[in-house]
Amino acid sequence: MGDGFIVPDELPTWVPGEVTVRSPDESWDGVAVRGYRYQDSDVEVPPLRDFMVVAYRRGVTEMRRRLDAEWHHERLGPGDVSLLTRAADSHWTWSDPIEVVHVYLTHEQLASTCRAMYEREVTDVALHDTIKADDPAIHRAAMAIAREAAHGGVGSELLVDALTTQLSVTILRRHAHVIFREPGGSECLTFRQEHQVRDHVASHLHGRLTLDDLAGAVGLSKFHFARRFRASTGTTPHEFVLQQRVDRARRLLERTGTPLPEVALTCGFADQSHMNRVVRKRLGVTPGEIRRRA
């Protein structure tokens, strides 16, 4: 748990239930899914790190939910959807057994989709907290993502990526409040500059990427680039590149049989030992362990 927020796997501490489905820990980006069977309950939930979609699968119940000291009441059943923004504590009480699917979207997932939709910088995104959202498209997307978590198959991650984008776009169009960064500010990279940097890193990840390389990709001095990059992304260029190397290594380890030394070179690590140290520090497991679990 970081910054006082709980992550999806910590929710059962506050809301006990029988798990019916869960997404893989590492191979999905920006989205997670958990399915639960619940008995009647009265629970208080600490602030969540992620945005949460609750799709109701089985059972009908009277649901009461408190946010910001105000209680809301609805009768919910299969096909209904509740939305909860991130970083907000809540109190839920329901009277009958239900089965639900939770889809969790990270702030970065919604913000990056929003940037791509509008080609504008985003300061913040918040969901309209809705106990009963009249939106069958969200329910269908949530159920489809849950099916992929349960059964998977060839191309599953590609399909989940597409479904996550579809879900994010639907939520942003109809159920979110977006604060855009004022144009013309010099403190951040523009949308296009950030996109150019990300493309440059992805294309040259196998080689040595210097601050000069990244700044040159968008025509800025090293000083101005580093300052604007951090303001735009919340991290340093070095940390960003290192995380991209780790993410690509993880994907290659999970999805291919490429030998570990070759994975290290493909992802721009100095050698296999360097990759082992960095991956273990960031993911808590070694590359060999990731390969064995795949």
Protein Blocks (a to p, Z undefined) as FASTA:
>chain_A
ZZhiacfklmmmmmgcddfbdcdfklpghiacdddddddddddddddfbdcddddfbdcd
dddddeehiacdddddehiacdddehiacddddfbdcddddddddfklmmmmmmmmnopa
cfbdcddddfbdcdfklmmmmmmmmmmmmngpghklmmmmmmmmmmmmmmmmmmcccddd
dehiakbccfklmmmmmmmmmmmmmmccdfklmmmmnopafklmmmmmmmmnopafklmm
mmmmmmmmmmmmmmmccdfklmmmmnopablmlmmmmmmmmnopafklmmmmZZ
